Structures are given as structure tokens and as C-alpha cells.
Amino acid sequence: MQKKASLIIALALGCAGTAMAQQQALTQREVDTQLTQQGYTDVHDLEFQDGVWTARARSADGERVKLRVDPMTGKAYPNKQISLISEADIRSSLSVQGYTDVHDLDFLHGIWTVRARNTAGVRVSLQIDAQSGRIIGTN
């Protein structure tokens, strides 16, 4: 019986380790590759700031853009983009997720930046996808 319990625990830990490995952020090299695959050229100034990767590049139409990049998926958010969600949508979504004291909502460089308190009451700055409303960075 003890061997069976040990096996179950080992399997559970192995699965948890796999899930954690899948949640690791992309490396700088991986982000650079992702941006190239998304059609960006002349990628430079690639840095990790405020919970997301940032870079400068040329878009597929040759225009210079500033990018913020989701550290988990590599999705690029160019600064010349229109938000599909409103400030009210963001406030509503964050409220449902347990965030309070939501303020200083700004749409800049293709993503929303928001200050709030998380469920533990800690002040956080959030980076939010302007298309889906998903939180892509926290600090």
C-alpha cells in the first residue's frame, strides 16, 4: 500500500513539474525568433521590462514599431494598434478576478497598463492584451 501511495505522489509531482516547465517564460533568443516568424525585421533593443519583453523592429510593411511581447507566448503587441476592449471592459474583468482599487488605466504601445490591488491586497501593475483582455504581465 505504501509503494502505491509513493508511486501516486511521484506521478503527481512529475505532472506538476511538467506543468511548471510549460509555464516558463520565453528566453531572449526565443522571443527574437518569434518576432521574426511574425514578420518583424531589424529586431533590436530586446529587453525584459515591466513583466513583458520589449523591442524595436520594422513591421512587415517596413514601418518602425515599438513592441511589447507576451513572455509566455511570444505574441507581439505593436505600439500602433487599436484596442478591441474598452476601459470599462477591463475594469469589469479585473473586478470579477478579485482585483480592487483599479486605476491609472493607459493604452500605450498596443497594450493596456493598469494599476490595482490583487486578491492579497498587494499593489500590482498589470499589462493587459488589448484584443482579449488577458493579463500578460505583472510586476
VOZA-754744 format. One record per residue (C-alpha): residue in one letter; chain; x, y, z. Coordinates in steps of 0.2 Angstrom, whole numbers, plus 5000, padded with zeros to 4 digits. Each point is the difference from the previous one (the first is absolute). Example, Ala and Ser with C-alpha at 12.3 -4.5 7.8 and 13.67 -1.06 7.14 Angstrom:
BEGIN
A, A, 5062, 4978, 5039 $
S, A, 5006, 5017, 4997 $
//
This chain:
BEGIN
M, A, 5000, 5000, 5000 $
Q, A, 5014, 5012, 5004 $
K, A, 5009, 4996, 4983 $
K, A, 4983, 5005, 4992 $
A, A, 4999, 5016, 5009 $
S, A, 5018, 5004, 4996 $
L, A, 4997, 4997, 4982 $
I, A, 4985, 5011, 5000 $
I, A, 5009, 5014, 5008 $
A, A, 5015, 4998, 4988 $
L, A, 4988, 5001, 4985 $
A, A, 4991, 5015, 5007 $
L, A, 5017, 5009, 5003 $
G, A, 5006, 4995, 4982 $
C, A, 4984, 5007, 4993 $
A, A, 5002, 5016, 5010 $
G, A, 5017, 5002, 4994 $
T, A, 4995, 4998, 4982 $
A, A, 4986, 5013, 5003 $
M, A, 5013, 5012, 5008 $
A, A, 5012, 4997, 4985 $
Q, A, 4986, 5005, 4988 $
Q, A, 4998, 5016, 5009 $
Q, A, 5018, 5006, 4998 $
A, A, 5003, 5017, 4992 $
L, A, 5007, 5001, 4983 $
T, A, 5019, 5003, 4999 $
Q, A, 5007, 5016, 4990 $
R, A, 5005, 4989, 4986 $
E, A, 4983, 4992, 4999 $
V, A, 4991, 5017, 5000 $
D, A, 5012, 5006, 4986 $
T, A, 4995, 4984, 4990 $
Q, A, 4981, 5003, 5003 $
L, A, 5001, 5018, 4994 $
T, A, 5009, 4994, 4984 $
Q, A, 4986, 4987, 4997 $
Q, A, 4987, 5013, 5003 $
G, A, 5008, 5011, 4986 $
Y, A, 5010, 5012, 5009 $
T, A, 5017, 5005, 4994 $
D, A, 5015, 5010, 5007 $
V, A, 4995, 4994, 5018 $
H, A, 5011, 5010, 5012 $
D, A, 5000, 5006, 5018 $
L, A, 4992, 4984, 5006 $
E, A, 4998, 5002, 5019 $
F, A, 4989, 4993, 5014 $
Q, A, 4991, 5014, 5009 $
D, A, 4984, 5002, 5010 $
G, A, 4996, 4982, 4999 $
V, A, 5001, 4999, 4981 $
W, A, 5013, 5000, 4986 $
T, A, 5003, 5016, 4991 $
A, A, 5008, 5003, 4983 $
R, A, 5001, 5011, 4985 $
A, A, 4999, 4993, 4983 $
R, A, 4993, 5003, 4982 $
S, A, 4982, 4994, 4996 $
A, A, 4996, 4990, 4985 $
D, A, 4996, 5016, 4991 $
G, A, 5017, 5007, 5004 $
E, A, 4993, 5012, 5014 $
R, A, 5011, 5002, 5016 $
V, A, 4990, 4994, 5015 $
K, A, 5003, 4998, 5019 $
L, A, 4994, 4983, 5006 $
R, A, 4995, 4992, 5016 $
V, A, 5000, 4981, 5000 $
D, A, 4991, 4988, 5010 $
P, A, 5014, 4990, 5010 $
M, A, 4990, 4984, 4999 $
T, A, 4994, 4999, 4982 $
G, A, 5011, 5012, 4991 $
K, A, 4985, 5010, 4993 $
A, A, 5006, 5017, 4995 $
Y, A, 4989, 5016, 5004 $
P, A, 5006, 5014, 4988 $
N, A, 4998, 5018, 5007 $
K, A, 4989, 5004, 4985 $
Q, A, 4985, 4990, 5004 $
I, A, 4982, 5003, 5004 $
S, A, 4992, 4992, 5016 $
L, A, 4985, 4989, 4997 $
I, A, 4996, 5001, 5019 $
S, A, 4995, 5016, 5009 $
E, A, 5005, 5007, 5017 $
A, A, 4983, 4994, 5007 $
D, A, 5003, 4982, 4994 $
I, A, 5017, 5000, 5009 $
R, A, 4993, 5006, 5016 $
S, A, 4986, 4988, 4999 $
S, A, 5011, 4985, 4996 $
L, A, 5013, 5004, 5014 $
S, A, 4986, 5003, 5013 $
V, A, 4993, 4982, 4996 $
Q, A, 5018, 4993, 5002 $
G, A, 5001, 5008, 5018 $
Y, A, 5010, 5016, 4996 $
T, A, 4996, 5016, 5009 $
D, A, 5005, 5018, 5000 $
V, A, 5002, 4999, 4981 $
H, A, 5007, 5016, 4993 $
D, A, 5012, 5009, 4988 $
L, A, 4994, 4990, 4985 $
D, A, 5011, 5005, 4985 $
F, A, 5000, 4993, 4982 $
L, A, 5018, 5002, 4994 $
H, A, 5010, 4990, 4988 $
G, A, 4986, 4988, 4995 $
I, A, 4996, 4994, 5018 $
W, A, 4991, 5007, 5015 $
T, A, 5010, 5004, 5016 $
V, A, 4990, 5000, 5016 $
R, A, 5003, 5002, 5018 $
A, A, 4990, 4991, 5013 $
R, A, 5000, 4989, 5016 $
N, A, 5000, 4981, 4998 $
T, A, 4990, 4988, 5010 $
A, A, 5013, 5001, 5014 $
G, A, 4999, 5019, 5001 $
V, A, 5017, 5003, 4992 $
R, A, 5002, 5014, 4988 $
V, A, 5004, 4993, 4982 $
S, A, 5003, 5007, 4983 $
L, A, 4992, 4990, 4986 $
Q, A, 5003, 4999, 4982 $
I, A, 4984, 4995, 4991 $
D, A, 4997, 4993, 4982 $
A, A, 4990, 5013, 4991 $
Q, A, 4991, 4987, 4989 $
S, A, 4995, 4987, 5013 $
G, A, 5002, 5008, 5017 $
R, A, 5012, 4987, 5006 $
I, A, 5013, 5005, 5013 $
I, A, 5017, 4997, 4991 $
G, A, 5011, 5008, 5013 $
T, A, 5001, 5005, 5018 $
N, A, 5012, 5009, 5011 $
//
